[in-house]
């Protein structure tokens, strides 16, 4: 083969190889750019935040707060930081929310009121509500198993003598439902110094109520004995369904779901003194009364018998055997019933 032709062939192969390599590098370089990680935001220490929305008057418990990382450039001196001098969350249990706190919002030192702080009880009350205290015993106070934040029904037990003979009527009545417990004696939390829940006997219980219900409770204490009936957590949903079915809750037109949820929650948490129930002694035992003793007609009947004796001129006019007394206003007529 001609040497010249071989040289041309080798040169063409070299040029082809170089071109292929350059084309490959060119197409590889024109691909998608490599994703670069964004610079990490510097994270500062963990701060104490709300796990859920905390309205005004909420009593802080273990499920209300938690520590989470917070950007260092957003840190403030008013925040509770993990490892800080005020980082012991157990000391905040039993405090009350003074201003509304949204979920995830950091807790500041001015947002909570402690039991020893001025205005603690006023901060624990909802708008338009009042605090009322009732003395209880170990029996009437559910043996110390009622804690701040629980909801109870108030039961009044009394005796009604009426105006006649016989034993008085014994009756118990649920006068108020769904009362929120604010404190037992001077305790506003169910936890002891070790952070564990502890049931203790107490002599007084403080509730949150409306002004009218506070008046009813004050009168009830002078009528008979008051007892606490602890409510289940699931009872609030039943009360809400009852209120909706009875028409007590009326949703305004154009209300959004958030407004409806807020209104329903307010209804479920308010105390109620309507649709009360009662039980008499006759409902418990067949040997007890179901109504108050009525006035007896014996004095009037005796007068009528005496008049009959006088009119008859002797004892022969006194009816013997069973009689029926018929009262027409103030006049009582004695009619003998002949026995067969």
Protein Blocks (a to p, Z undefined) as FASTA:
>chain_A
ZZklmmmmmmmmmmmmmmmmmmmmmmmmmmccdddddddddddddddddfbdcdehiacd
fklpccddddfklgcfkbccehiaklpmklmgopacfbdcdehiacdfklpccfkbghkl
mmmpcghiacddddddfklnonopacehiacddddddddebjaecjdddddddfbghiac
fbgcjbfbfbdfkopacddddfbdcddddfklmmmmmmmmmmmccddddddfklmmmmmm
mmmmnomaccdehiafklmmmmmmmmmmpccfehiacddfklmpmkbcfbdcdddfklmm
mmmmmmmmmmnopaklpcghjdddddehjaccddddddZZ
